[in-house]
Amino acid sequence: MRRLILTRHAKSSWSATGPADHDRPLNGRGRKAASRIGDWLTARGYLPDELLCSTAQRARETWNGMAPALAGPQPRAEYLRGLYMAAPIAIQDALRGASGECVLLICHNPGIGAFAHAMPRHLPEHMKFGKYPTGATLVLEFDLDDWRDVQPGTGEILDFIVPRDLD
């Protein structure tokens, strides 16, 4: 069995005169949400042993906010430029290179939302799943021994949360 955690980066800062999109940081709400998602993952026992993360500032800050809340050793981390604004097929390709038992993948919409829709057998009934808002986190389990064999429509949903659910 393999477990996959799909997290869209937390809420970022938007400023007309701010940095380029790749370099946008999280805002205060996003930093708080990232920490709370980390707490939620630990409370549920969803502890990744591998991280695949976009190189974008907001994705890296999301991980940095989650990481201190996670129990146990920190996962092996890989920051991939190809996950920045990636299409679902690029996300799947990155995942197929993973080796962890439980992989946390942090990247961006619309790609991660479309990927989250494609991977489970059945979609959750959560009213926010369709939008896959910032901080949305889906936990899936797959009956496979190697991520190279992962296919859309084969994951079993274990959980889904958005930061507002944690208020």
N, C-alpha and C positions, 0 to 999 in steps of 0.2 A: 504494500500500500504506500502511496505517496500523497502528501498533503500540499496544497497550494493556497497561499494567502495573496489575494489581489487587492492592493490598496492604491486608490488614486491619491496623489499628493494632497496635503491639507491646504486650506484656504491661503492664497497668496495675496501679496500687496499689488494693487494696481495704481499706477501713477503716470500721468501723461508725460512727465519729465523724468521718469525713473529709468532703471536699467533696461537693457535689451531683454526680451522675453525669457531667454535661457537663464538669465541671471536674476530674475525676480525672486525676492525672498518671501518667506511666509509672513503673514501679518500676525497680530497678537492672538486673534481667534484661531488661526491655523496652528500656532505653536502650542496653544492649550489643547486643541483637538488631537494633535499628534501624540502628546503625552498620554491623553486619555485613551486613545486607541491602543497604545502600548500596554496600559493598565488592563484594558479589556482582554487583549490577547493573552496576557499572563493569567488573568483570572479564569479564562476558559481553557488554559493549558495548550494554547496554540503557539508553540515556541519554535521559530524557524532555526534551522541549522545552516541555511544559505540565504543570502540576500542578492537579488538582482535589482539594481536601481538605476534610474535615469541619472545622467550627469547634471541635469538642471538643478539650480540652487534650491528651488522649492521642494523637489523630490529628496535631495540630500538632507535638507533641514527637516523634512517629515521623518526620515529615518532617524536623524539625530535626536528628535523629540521622542520617538518611540523607544529607542534602544535602552535608555536608562531604566525604563519600566519593565523590561523583559527579564524574567528570572533565568538563571543559568548562564552558560558561556555565550558570548556574542557569536553570531553566525559568521561564516566566511562571507565577505562582502565583495561584490563585483559591481563597479559603476560603468554602465554601458551607454555611450553616446547614442547608439542605435535605438535606445528606448525613449529618447527624447522625441515626443510627438509621434511615436511609432504606430504603424497600422497593426491590426490584430495578427497578421501573418508574421510580422517581424517580432512581435511579442512571443508568439508560439516558437519561432526559431530560436530565440534567446532561451526560452524555457527548455527546449530540447537539448541544450548544452549544459543544463544543470545536473548536479549529482546528489544534492541533498535529499533527505527524506521529507523535509518540510521546507518549502521554498517560499520566501516572501518576495513579491514582485511589486515595486513601486514605480508608477509612471503616470501618464496623462490621458485625459479624454481628448478626442473621442475614441482613441484606440483601446484604452483599458476597459471602457464601458462596453464596447463592441465585443472585445475578447471575453469579458465576464458573461455576456449574453450567450456567446457561442459555446462555452465550455461545459456547463451543467446539462444533465439529462432534462431537468425541469427547472424553470425559473422560480425564484422566490416570489411570494405574494406581497412583499414589502412595497409600499407605495412609492418609495424613492429609488427603487432598483432601476427603473427605466432611465432615469436621469444620471445615475451614477455620480452623485455630487462629490465635491471635494471631501476627502477623508473616507469615502465609502470603502468598505472592506468586506470582501467575500472570501469565505473559507470553503474550499472544496477538497474532496478526497477522491483519489483515483486508484482503481485496482490495476496497478502495473508495477513493474520492477525497475523500469528505467524511463526517465523523462523523454527519451527519444521516441517512445511509443505513444506519447500523449496524443489524443484525438479530440476534436470538438464533440460535444454532446455525450461525453462519457463520465463527467464528474458528478459526484453526489454532493449536494450542498449540506454543509455542516452548520454554517452560520452566515448572517449578513447583518451589518451594522452601518449606520451613518453617525457622525459625531453628535447630531442633535438628539439621537436616541439615548445618548449618555448624559444628557442634562438632568 
